Amino acid sequence: MKYDKIFQYAYLVFAVLFLYDGISKWNDGTNGAYISLGLAALAVFMFFFRRKFSNKFEDRNNSK
């Protein structure tokens, strides 16, 4: 179960990396800034999605 927590926070790390990449591409004027920013948003969404279902799974196991 500890691995689930590690992978949840890995999504936030990737979000920060994609956000940095998107901002640097935006300032340079190169193509692909929207893709990097979209992937950053997707990584943040996946963090909250995984955290919600992880909490649901733990609550279900604790109630039995």
Secondary structure, 3 states (H helix, E strand, C coil): CHHHHHHHHHHHHHHHHHHHHHHHHHHHCCCCHHHHHHHHHHHHHHHHHHHHHHHHHHHHHHHC
